[in-house]
Amino acid sequence: MNGSTAPVEADPLSKGTSRLSSRGDVTAFLMELCAEIGADNYMLVAVVHEQDSNDARILCSNWIFDAIELAGKPLIATLAQGSLTAAPGTRPQPLVTDGAPDTDGLVTGEEARLLAVLGHAEVYSLRLDVGRQRLFCLFSSGKAGSIDPIGVMRAQLKCCYALSLAPQLLAQASMRDPLSDRERECLFWVSEGKTTDEVAVILGVSSNTVNSYITHAIQKFSAANRAMAIATAIRSGII
Amino acid sequence: MTHALASHADIREAAAGLFSQDRNPFGAFSIGSQTHRVATIPDAVRLCRWIAMDINATGFGLFFASPSAERDRLVACFDSDYPSVSVATKFMSGAGGEDMVRHTRISTQPRWWSDDGVPGSDAAFRTLAWVDRTASLVPGTTGIAFPVHADRGQCGLAVFFGPHIALQQDQLYEIHARCFTLFAGVALIRPGDAGRSRAISRRELECLKLTANGYTSEAIAKLLKLSVHTANQYLTQCAQKLNAVSRTQAVAKALRLGLIE
Protein backbone atom coordinates (compact mmCIF):
# COMPACT_ATOMS: atom_id res chain seq x y z
CA MET A 1 0.00 0.00 0.00
CA ASN A 2 2.86 2.35 0.72
CA GLY A 3 3.90 3.28 -2.78
CA SER A 4 6.87 5.47 -1.92
CA THR A 5 8.86 2.51 -0.64
CA ALA A 6 7.46 -0.12 -2.97
CA PRO A 7 9.81 -1.46 -5.60
CA VAL A 8 9.38 -0.19 -9.13
CA GLU A 9 7.17 -2.61 -10.97
CA ALA A 10 8.01 -3.64 -14.46
CA ASP A 11 4.51 -3.27 -15.79
CA PRO A 12 2.34 -0.90 -13.79
CA LEU A 13 -0.67 -1.80 -15.93
CA SER A 14 -0.90 -5.10 -14.12
CA LYS A 15 -0.65 -3.48 -10.74
CA GLY A 16 -3.47 -4.33 -8.42
CA THR A 17 -6.25 -4.61 -10.96
CA SER A 18 -7.62 -7.78 -9.39
CA ARG A 19 -7.00 -7.04 -5.76
CA LEU A 20 -10.61 -6.58 -4.73
CA SER A 21 -12.23 -9.28 -6.79
CA SER A 22 -14.14 -10.85 -3.92
CA ARG A 23 -16.25 -9.53 -1.07
CA GLY A 24 -13.65 -10.89 1.33
CA ASP A 25 -11.04 -8.62 -0.24
CA VAL A 26 -13.25 -5.58 0.27
CA THR A 27 -13.88 -6.59 3.87
CA ALA A 28 -10.17 -7.05 4.53
CA PHE A 29 -9.46 -3.68 2.91
CA LEU A 30 -12.02 -1.88 5.05
CA MET A 31 -10.74 -3.59 8.22
CA GLU A 32 -7.27 -2.38 7.32
CA LEU A 33 -8.57 1.17 6.86
CA CYS A 34 -10.39 1.04 10.22
CA ALA A 35 -7.15 0.14 11.95
CA GLU A 36 -5.36 2.91 10.08
CA ILE A 37 -7.74 5.69 11.14
CA GLY A 38 -8.68 4.41 14.60
CA ALA A 39 -12.24 3.30 13.85
CA ASP A 40 -13.94 0.20 15.29
CA ASN A 41 -16.67 -0.28 12.73
CA TYR A 42 -17.31 0.21 9.05
CA MET A 43 -20.39 -0.06 6.95
CA LEU A 44 -20.61 0.24 3.19
CA VAL A 45 -24.07 1.34 2.10
CA ALA A 46 -25.85 2.00 -1.16
CA VAL A 47 -28.89 4.24 -0.91
CA VAL A 48 -31.70 3.35 -3.26
CA HIS A 49 -34.32 5.97 -4.02
CA GLU A 50 -37.85 4.75 -3.59
CA GLN A 51 -40.99 6.77 -3.87
CA ASP A 52 -41.17 8.95 -0.73
CA SER A 53 -38.32 7.25 1.07
CA ASN A 54 -34.75 6.11 0.78
CA ASP A 55 -33.79 2.53 1.35
CA ALA A 56 -30.33 1.58 2.57
CA ARG A 57 -28.76 -1.46 1.00
CA ILE A 58 -25.90 -2.66 3.21
CA LEU A 59 -23.11 -4.10 1.09
CA CYS A 60 -20.80 -5.07 3.88
CA SER A 61 -20.25 -4.09 7.47
CA ASN A 62 -18.83 -5.34 10.72
CA TRP A 63 -21.64 -3.95 12.84
CA ILE A 64 -23.12 -6.67 14.97
CA PHE A 65 -26.35 -8.00 13.52
CA ASP A 66 -28.43 -6.77 16.46
CA ALA A 67 -27.11 -3.24 16.02
CA ILE A 68 -28.29 -3.17 12.43
CA GLU A 69 -31.67 -4.57 13.47
CA LEU A 70 -32.09 -2.10 16.31
CA ALA A 71 -30.89 0.94 14.40
CA GLY A 72 -33.03 0.02 11.40
CA LYS A 73 -32.58 0.76 7.72
CA PRO A 74 -34.20 4.23 7.75
CA LEU A 75 -31.76 5.47 10.39
CA ILE A 76 -28.84 3.98 8.48
CA ALA A 77 -30.06 5.67 5.29
CA THR A 78 -30.28 8.96 7.22
CA LEU A 79 -26.74 8.54 8.54
CA ALA A 80 -25.41 7.62 5.12
CA GLN A 81 -27.05 10.45 3.24
CA GLY A 82 -27.49 13.07 5.92
CA SER A 83 -26.32 16.62 6.24
CA LEU A 84 -23.04 15.54 7.83
CA THR A 85 -22.06 13.29 4.94
CA ALA A 86 -18.83 14.54 3.39
CA ALA A 87 -18.34 14.54 -0.36
CA PRO A 88 -14.76 13.87 -1.50
CA GLY A 89 -12.82 17.11 -1.12
CA THR A 90 -14.88 18.45 1.76
CA ARG A 91 -13.91 18.23 5.38
CA PRO A 92 -15.63 15.35 7.15
CA GLN A 93 -17.52 16.17 10.34
CA PRO A 94 -18.38 13.39 12.75
CA LEU A 95 -21.79 12.80 14.25
CA VAL A 96 -21.13 12.60 17.98
CA THR A 97 -23.88 10.58 19.60
CA ASP A 98 -22.29 10.22 23.00
CA GLY A 99 -23.46 12.77 25.55
CA ALA A 100 -24.87 15.24 23.05
CA PRO A 101 -28.55 15.64 23.98
CA ASP A 102 -29.88 16.75 20.62
CA THR A 103 -27.35 16.14 17.94
CA ASP A 104 -27.27 18.53 15.02
CA GLY A 105 -30.84 17.78 14.09
CA LEU A 106 -29.74 14.88 11.89
CA VAL A 107 -30.93 12.21 14.29
CA THR A 108 -33.26 12.49 17.27
CA GLY A 109 -31.92 12.37 20.82
CA GLU A 110 -33.36 8.89 21.19
CA GLU A 111 -31.64 7.64 18.03
CA ALA A 112 -28.38 9.22 19.16
CA ARG A 113 -28.55 7.46 22.53
CA LEU A 114 -29.32 4.19 20.80
CA LEU A 115 -26.29 4.56 18.53
CA ALA A 116 -24.10 5.46 21.51
CA VAL A 117 -25.28 2.39 23.42
CA LEU A 118 -24.64 0.21 20.38
CA GLY A 119 -21.03 1.39 20.36
CA HIS A 120 -21.18 4.15 17.78
CA ALA A 121 -20.25 7.17 19.86
CA GLU A 122 -18.74 8.88 16.86
CA VAL A 123 -19.82 8.29 13.27
CA TYR A 124 -18.16 9.65 10.14
CA SER A 125 -20.24 9.43 7.01
CA LEU A 126 -18.44 9.64 3.70
CA ARG A 127 -19.77 9.84 0.19
CA LEU A 128 -17.79 7.63 -2.14
CA ASP A 129 -17.79 8.51 -5.82
CA VAL A 130 -16.90 5.48 -7.88
CA GLY A 131 -17.23 6.67 -11.42
CA ARG A 132 -20.82 7.79 -11.70
CA GLN A 133 -21.90 5.47 -8.97
CA ARG A 134 -22.35 6.72 -5.47
CA LEU A 135 -21.89 4.73 -2.29
CA PHE A 136 -21.64 5.72 1.34
CA CYS A 137 -19.27 4.54 3.99
CA LEU A 138 -19.77 4.91 7.73
CA PHE A 139 -16.77 4.70 10.02
CA SER A 140 -17.55 4.66 13.70
CA SER A 141 -15.89 4.15 17.03
CA GLY A 142 -17.04 3.47 20.57
CA LYS A 143 -15.20 6.46 21.94
CA ALA A 144 -15.71 9.95 20.55
CA GLY A 145 -12.53 11.55 19.24
CA SER A 146 -10.63 8.34 18.59
CA ILE A 147 -10.91 8.55 14.78
CA ASP A 148 -8.26 10.62 13.04
CA PRO A 149 -10.02 13.19 10.79
CA ILE A 150 -7.04 13.55 8.46
CA GLY A 151 -6.92 9.79 8.10
CA VAL A 152 -10.63 9.82 7.27
CA MET A 153 -10.06 12.10 4.27
CA ARG A 154 -7.34 9.83 2.94
CA ALA A 155 -9.44 6.77 3.68
CA GLN A 156 -12.27 8.29 1.67
CA LEU A 157 -10.19 8.51 -1.50
CA LYS A 158 -8.64 5.09 -0.89
CA CYS A 159 -12.16 3.67 -0.68
CA CYS A 160 -13.08 5.38 -3.97
CA TYR A 161 -9.98 3.90 -5.61
CA ALA A 162 -10.47 0.45 -4.13
CA LEU A 163 -14.13 0.21 -5.07
CA SER A 164 -13.25 1.23 -8.62
CA LEU A 165 -11.54 -2.17 -8.62
CA ALA A 166 -14.55 -4.04 -7.27
CA PRO A 167 -17.06 -4.12 -10.11
CA GLN A 168 -18.86 -7.18 -8.74
CA LEU A 169 -19.68 -5.43 -5.49
CA LEU A 170 -20.77 -2.33 -7.37
CA ALA A 171 -23.06 -4.38 -9.52
CA GLN A 172 -24.91 -5.50 -6.39
CA ALA A 173 -25.05 -1.95 -5.14
CA SER A 174 -26.64 -0.32 -8.08
CA MET A 175 -29.72 -0.89 -9.91
CA ARG A 176 -28.02 -2.30 -12.96
CA ASP A 177 -28.95 -0.35 -16.02
CA PRO A 178 -31.98 -2.38 -17.08
CA LEU A 179 -32.64 -0.42 -20.25
CA SER A 180 -31.88 -1.35 -23.82
CA ASP A 181 -29.93 1.16 -25.90
CA ARG A 182 -33.07 2.32 -27.66
CA GLU A 183 -35.02 2.73 -24.44
CA ARG A 184 -32.17 4.74 -22.93
CA GLU A 185 -31.96 6.95 -26.01
CA CYS A 186 -35.70 7.62 -25.95
CA LEU A 187 -35.64 8.47 -22.27
CA PHE A 188 -32.65 10.77 -22.80
CA TRP A 189 -34.37 12.73 -25.54
CA VAL A 190 -37.58 13.01 -23.54
CA SER A 191 -35.51 14.35 -20.63
CA GLU A 192 -34.18 16.96 -23.06
CA GLY A 193 -37.73 18.12 -23.56
CA LYS A 194 -38.46 16.46 -26.88
CA THR A 195 -41.98 15.28 -27.61
CA THR A 196 -42.74 11.75 -28.73
CA ASP A 197 -43.04 12.89 -32.34
CA GLU A 198 -39.73 14.72 -32.19
CA VAL A 199 -37.99 11.68 -30.70
CA ALA A 200 -39.48 9.57 -33.46
CA VAL A 201 -37.90 11.87 -36.07
CA ILE A 202 -34.54 11.95 -34.24
CA LEU A 203 -34.34 8.16 -34.00
CA GLY A 204 -35.97 7.50 -37.35
CA VAL A 205 -38.74 5.25 -36.00
CA SER A 206 -42.48 5.69 -35.64
CA SER A 207 -44.11 7.50 -32.72
CA ASN A 208 -45.79 4.29 -31.62
CA THR A 209 -42.41 2.62 -31.36
CA VAL A 210 -41.07 5.50 -29.28
CA ASN A 211 -44.06 5.28 -26.95
CA SER A 212 -43.58 1.57 -26.56
CA TYR A 213 -39.88 2.01 -25.72
CA ILE A 214 -40.79 4.57 -23.09
CA THR A 215 -43.57 2.39 -21.67
CA HIS A 216 -41.08 -0.47 -21.35
CA ALA A 217 -38.62 1.83 -19.57
CA ILE A 218 -41.36 2.96 -17.17
CA GLN A 219 -42.23 -0.66 -16.43
CA LYS A 220 -38.62 -1.66 -15.89
CA PHE A 221 -38.22 1.08 -13.30
CA SER A 222 -41.66 0.31 -11.84
CA ALA A 223 -42.27 4.03 -12.17
CA ALA A 224 -45.66 5.68 -12.15
CA ASN A 225 -45.12 7.81 -15.23
CA ARG A 226 -42.56 9.34 -17.60
CA ALA A 227 -41.38 12.01 -15.20
CA MET A 228 -40.64 9.45 -12.51
CA ALA A 229 -38.88 7.12 -14.95
CA ILE A 230 -36.64 9.98 -16.05
CA ALA A 231 -35.96 11.03 -12.46
CA THR A 232 -35.02 7.44 -11.59
CA ALA A 233 -32.74 7.17 -14.61
CA ILE A 234 -30.97 10.45 -13.79
CA ARG A 235 -30.61 9.59 -10.11
CA SER A 236 -28.99 6.29 -10.93
CA GLY A 237 -26.74 7.89 -13.52
CA ILE A 238 -28.16 6.01 -16.50
CA ILE A 239 -28.91 9.10 -18.54
CA MET B 1 5.93 53.23 11.77
CA THR B 2 4.19 51.88 14.82
CA HIS B 3 0.99 52.05 12.89
CA ALA B 4 2.47 49.88 10.14
CA LEU B 5 3.72 47.38 12.67
CA ALA B 6 0.37 47.21 14.36
CA SER B 7 -1.39 46.56 11.11
CA HIS B 8 1.07 43.80 10.27
CA ALA B 9 0.35 42.19 13.60
CA ASP B 10 -3.34 42.58 12.95
CA ILE B 11 -3.07 40.91 9.63
CA ARG B 12 -1.06 38.07 11.06
CA GLU B 13 -3.58 37.62 13.82
CA ALA B 14 -6.45 37.67 11.41
CA ALA B 15 -4.70 35.16 9.19
CA ALA B 16 -3.93 32.91 12.16
CA GLY B 17 -7.57 33.15 13.17
CA LEU B 18 -8.67 32.11 9.72
CA PHE B 19 -6.35 29.17 9.63
CA SER B 20 -7.12 27.82 13.07
CA GLN B 21 -10.82 28.23 12.49
CA ASP B 22 -11.03 26.56 9.18
CA ARG B 23 -7.83 24.66 8.95
CA ASN B 24 -7.43 22.05 6.32
CA PRO B 25 -6.75 18.73 8.00
CA PHE B 26 -4.11 18.05 5.36
CA GLY B 27 -1.95 20.94 6.50
CA ALA B 28 -0.84 24.01 4.68
CA PHE B 29 -3.72 24.51 2.30
CA SER B 30 -7.26 25.33 3.09
CA ILE B 31 -9.60 23.29 1.04
CA GLY B 32 -13.28 22.92 1.45
CA SER B 33 -16.10 25.00 0.16
CA GLN B 34 -16.18 27.33 3.14
CA THR B 35 -12.75 28.82 2.57
CA HIS B 36 -12.29 28.65 -1.18
CA ARG B 37 -15.64 29.12 -2.69
CA VAL B 38 -15.22 29.01 -6.41
CA ALA B 39 -17.58 31.70 -7.63
CA THR B 40 -16.12 32.40 -11.05
CA ILE B 41 -14.02 30.62 -13.64
CA PRO B 42 -10.96 32.85 -12.93
CA ASP B 43 -11.21 31.72 -9.26
CA ALA B 44 -11.21 28.13 -10.43
CA VAL B 45 -8.24 28.73 -12.72
CA ARG B 46 -6.29 30.22 -9.82
CA LEU B 47 -7.15 27.28 -7.58
CA CYS B 48 -6.13 24.86 -10.28
CA ARG B 49 -2.86 26.71 -10.83
CA TRP B 50 -2.05 26.32 -7.13
CA ILE B 51 -2.61 22.59 -7.39
CA ALA B 52 -0.40 22.47 -10.50
CA MET B 53 2.35 24.38 -8.70
CA ASP B 54 2.23 21.99 -5.76
CA ILE B 55 2.99 19.02 -7.96
CA ASN B 56 5.33 20.96 -10.24
CA ALA B 57 3.14 20.61 -13.33
CA THR B 58 3.51 23.13 -16.15
CA GLY B 59 0.16 22.57 -17.83
CA PHE B 60 -3.31 21.84 -16.52
CA GLY B 61 -6.89 21.64 -17.63
CA LEU B 62 -10.35 20.95 -16.27
CA PHE B 63 -12.91 19.07 -18.31
CA PHE B 64 -16.47 17.86 -18.09
CA ALA B 65 -17.26 14.40 -19.38
CA SER B 66 -20.11 14.84 -21.83
CA PRO B 67 -23.35 13.86 -20.07
CA SER B 68 -24.80 12.05 -23.03
CA ALA B 69 -23.69 8.44 -23.27
CA GLU B 70 -23.72 8.80 -27.05
CA ARG B 71 -20.61 10.93 -27.29
CA ASP B 72 -17.55 10.11 -25.22
CA ARG B 73 -15.93 13.51 -25.31
CA LEU B 74 -14.15 15.72 -22.83
CA VAL B 75 -15.66 19.20 -22.84
CA ALA B 76 -13.04 21.77 -21.87
CA CYS B 77 -13.88 24.14 -19.04
CA PHE B 78 -10.55 25.95 -18.84
CA ASP B 79 -6.83 25.22 -19.08
CA SER B 80 -3.48 26.74 -18.17
CA ASP B 81 -3.73 29.18 -21.12
CA TYR B 82 -7.01 30.61 -19.86
CA PRO B 83 -8.72 32.66 -21.29
CA SER B 84 -7.41 31.20 -24.53
CA VAL B 85 -7.25 27.48 -25.23
CA SER B 86 -4.04 25.46 -25.32
CA VAL B 87 -3.10 22.97 -28.02
CA ALA B 88 -3.09 20.22 -25.39
CA THR B 89 -6.75 20.92 -24.63
CA LYS B 90 -7.61 20.57 -28.29
CA PHE B 91 -6.04 17.11 -28.28
CA MET B 92 -7.91 16.05 -25.17
CA SER B 93 -11.25 17.43 -26.37
CA GLY B 94 -10.86 15.36 -29.52
CA ALA B 95 -10.72 11.62 -29.97
CA GLY B 96 -7.75 11.46 -27.57
CA GLY B 97 -10.01 11.94 -24.57
CA GLU B 98 -12.55 9.20 -25.36
CA ASP B 99 -10.89 6.47 -23.30
CA MET B 100 -10.58 8.73 -20.30
CA VAL B 101 -14.26 9.74 -20.49
CA ARG B 102 -15.24 6.08 -20.37
CA HIS B 103 -12.82 5.53 -17.50
CA THR B 104 -14.18 8.52 -15.58
CA ARG B 105 -17.71 7.17 -15.77
CA ILE B 106 -16.84 3.89 -14.08
CA SER B 107 -13.78 4.61 -11.94
CA THR B 108 -12.24 7.24 -9.69
CA GLN B 109 -8.66 5.99 -10.00
CA PRO B 110 -6.19 8.52 -11.37
CA ARG B 111 -4.39 7.57 -14.58
CA TRP B 112 -0.95 8.72 -15.72
CA TRP B 113 0.78 8.69 -19.07
CA SER B 114 4.28 9.33 -20.30
CA ASP B 115 5.08 10.14 -23.88
CA ASP B 116 7.78 12.82 -23.75
CA GLY B 117 10.78 10.52 -24.10
CA VAL B 118 12.54 12.30 -21.24
CA PRO B 119 14.23 9.66 -19.10
CA GLY B 120 12.87 9.66 -15.56
CA SER B 121 9.99 12.07 -16.20
CA ASP B 122 7.56 9.34 -15.17
CA ALA B 123 9.50 8.43 -12.01
CA ALA B 124 6.94 10.18 -9.82
CA PHE B 125 4.15 7.92 -11.07
CA ARG B 126 5.75 4.50 -11.36
CA THR B 127 5.80 3.83 -7.65
CA LEU B 128 2.38 5.25 -6.76
CA ALA B 129 -0.22 2.84 -5.46
CA TRP B 130 -3.78 3.04 -6.85
CA VAL B 131 -2.63 4.85 -9.97
CA ASP B 132 -2.36 3.04 -13.29
CA ARG B 133 -0.88 3.93 -16.63
CA THR B 134 -2.96 4.84 -19.62
CA ALA B 135 -2.41 5.78 -23.25
CA SER B 136 -1.02 9.24 -23.84
CA LEU B 137 -3.62 11.96 -23.40
CA VAL B 138 -1.45 14.73 -24.84
CA PRO B 139 1.21 13.63 -27.34
CA GLY B 140 4.75 14.36 -26.26
CA THR B 141 4.00 14.98 -22.59
CA THR B 142 3.95 13.23 -19.24
CA GLY B 143 1.04 13.81 -16.92
CA ILE B 144 -1.73 12.60 -14.65
CA ALA B 145 -5.51 12.80 -14.86
CA PHE B 146 -7.84 12.77 -11.84
CA PRO B 147 -11.47 11.74 -12.34
CA VAL B 148 -13.76 14.02 -10.36
CA HIS B 149 -17.46 13.96 -9.61
CA ALA B 150 -19.88 16.57 -8.38
CA ASP B 151 -23.10 16.53 -6.44
CA ARG B 152 -25.53 15.88 -9.23
CA GLY B 153 -23.59 13.14 -10.93
CA GLN B 154 -21.57 15.38 -13.23
CA CYS B 155 -18.29 13.70 -14.17
CA GLY B 156 -15.12 15.52 -14.97
CA LEU B 157 -11.39 15.23 -15.28
CA ALA B 158 -8.61 17.38 -13.83
CA VAL B 159 -5.46 17.00 -15.89
CA PHE B 160 -1.89 18.02 -15.01
CA PHE B 161 1.20 17.56 -17.15
CA GLY B 162 4.81 18.58 -17.39
CA PRO B 163 8.26 17.03 -17.51
CA HIS B 164 9.09 17.38 -13.81
CA ILE B 165 5.95 16.39 -11.92
CA ALA B 166 6.59 15.43 -8.30
CA LEU B 167 3.91 13.52 -6.45
CA GLN B 168 4.24 11.50 -3.25
CA GLN B 169 1.80 8.78 -2.23
CA ASP B 170 0.45 10.78 0.73
CA GLN B 171 0.13 13.88 -1.43
CA LEU B 172 -1.91 11.98 -4.01
CA TYR B 173 -5.00 11.88 -1.77
CA GLU B 174 -4.70 15.58 -0.89
CA ILE B 175 -4.29 16.63 -4.51
CA HIS B 176 -7.21 14.49 -5.62
CA ALA B 177 -9.37 15.86 -2.79
CA ARG B 178 -8.57 19.39 -3.92
CA CYS B 179 -9.49 18.48 -7.49
CA PHE B 180 -12.87 17.30 -6.15
CA THR B 181 -13.35 20.61 -4.31
CA LEU B 182 -12.43 22.55 -7.43
CA PHE B 183 -14.78 20.57 -9.65
CA ALA B 184 -17.66 20.79 -7.15
CA GLY B 185 -17.30 24.58 -7.29
CA VAL B 186 -17.04 24.70 -11.06
CA ALA B 187 -20.01 22.37 -11.51
CA LEU B 188 -22.16 24.91 -9.69
CA ILE B 189 -21.19 27.67 -12.10
CA ARG B 190 -23.45 26.86 -14.98
CA PRO B 191 -24.15 29.02 -17.97
CA GLY B 192 -27.81 28.24 -17.31
CA ASP B 193 -27.56 29.86 -13.90
CA ALA B 194 -26.71 33.28 -15.27
CA GLY B 195 -29.81 33.30 -17.42
CA ARG B 196 -32.04 32.09 -14.65
CA SER B 197 -33.17 35.52 -13.56
CA ARG B 198 -36.08 34.60 -11.36
CA ALA B 199 -35.50 32.36 -8.37
CA ILE B 200 -37.64 29.28 -8.04
CA SER B 201 -39.74 29.31 -4.91
CA ARG B 202 -39.69 26.56 -2.31
CA ARG B 203 -43.30 25.66 -3.07
CA GLU B 204 -42.53 25.29 -6.76
CA LEU B 205 -39.57 23.04 -6.03
CA GLU B 206 -41.73 20.98 -3.70
CA CYS B 207 -44.17 20.36 -6.53
CA LEU B 208 -41.35 19.53 -8.92
CA LYS B 209 -39.84 17.07 -6.48
CA LEU B 210 -43.15 15.30 -6.05
CA THR B 211 -43.47 15.15 -9.84
CA ALA B 212 -40.06 13.48 -9.97
CA ASN B 213 -41.36 10.96 -7.46
CA GLY B 214 -44.17 10.00 -9.76
CA TYR B 215 -46.98 12.10 -8.37
CA THR B 216 -49.60 13.51 -10.72
CA SER B 217 -50.86 17.08 -10.39
CA GLU B 218 -54.00 15.74 -8.70
CA ALA B 219 -51.96 13.79 -6.14
CA ILE B 220 -49.72 16.79 -5.48
CA ALA B 221 -52.73 19.05 -4.99
CA LYS B 222 -54.20 16.60 -2.50
CA LEU B 223 -50.93 16.17 -0.60
CA LEU B 224 -50.08 19.87 -0.38
CA LYS B 225 -53.71 20.92 0.07
CA LEU B 226 -53.72 23.05 -3.08
CA SER B 227 -56.11 23.17 -5.96
CA VAL B 228 -55.09 21.18 -9.01
CA HIS B 229 -54.95 24.43 -10.92
CA THR B 230 -52.41 25.90 -8.47
CA ALA B 231 -50.26 22.78 -8.56
CA ASN B 232 -50.23 22.93 -12.36
CA GLN B 233 -49.41 26.61 -12.24
CA TYR B 234 -46.42 25.97 -9.95
CA LEU B 235 -45.14 23.32 -12.34
CA THR B 236 -45.61 25.56 -15.35
CA GLN B 237 -43.68 28.33 -13.58
CA CYS B 238 -40.91 25.85 -12.74
CA ALA B 239 -40.65 24.85 -16.38
CA GLN B 240 -40.55 28.49 -17.48
CA LYS B 241 -37.93 29.47 -14.95
CA LEU B 242 -35.78 26.52 -15.89
CA ASN B 243 -36.20 27.33 -19.54
CA ALA B 244 -37.72 23.91 -20.13
CA VAL B 245 -40.38 23.07 -22.67
CA SER B 246 -42.15 20.44 -20.59
CA ARG B 247 -42.47 19.47 -16.98
CA THR B 248 -40.56 16.30 -17.72
CA GLN B 249 -37.64 18.36 -18.96
CA ALA B 250 -38.02 20.64 -15.93
CA VAL B 251 -37.64 17.58 -13.68
CA ALA B 252 -34.56 16.46 -15.61
CA LYS B 253 -32.99 19.92 -15.52
CA ALA B 254 -33.69 20.44 -11.83
CA LEU B 255 -32.15 17.06 -11.00
CA ARG B 256 -29.07 17.76 -13.10
CA LEU B 257 -28.66 21.23 -11.59
CA GLY B 258 -29.06 19.81 -8.11
CA LEU B 259 -32.13 21.89 -7.29
CA ILE B 260 -33.93 18.73 -6.23
CA GLU B 261 -32.54 15.40 -5.10
Interface residues (C-beta under 8 A of the other chain):
Chain A: M1 N2 G3 S4 A6 V8 E9 P12 L13 K15 G16 T17 Q51 D52 A87 P88 G89 T90 R91 D129 V130 G131 R132 Q133 R134 P149 I150 M153 R154 Q156 L157 K158 C160 Y161 A162 L163 S164 L165 P167 R184 E185 F188 V190 S191 E192 G193 T195 A223 A224 N225 R226 A227 M228 I230 A231 I234 R235 G237 I239
Chain B: N24 P25 F26 I31 G32 S33 S68 A69 E70 T104 R105 I106 S107 T108 Q109 F125 R126 T127 L128 A129 W130 D132 R133 P147 H149 D151 G153 C155 Q168 Q169 D170 L172 Y173 E174 H176 A177 R178 C179 F180 T181 L182 F183 A184 T211 A212 N213 G214 Y215 T216 A244 V245 S246 R247 T248 Q249 V251 A252 L255 R256 E261
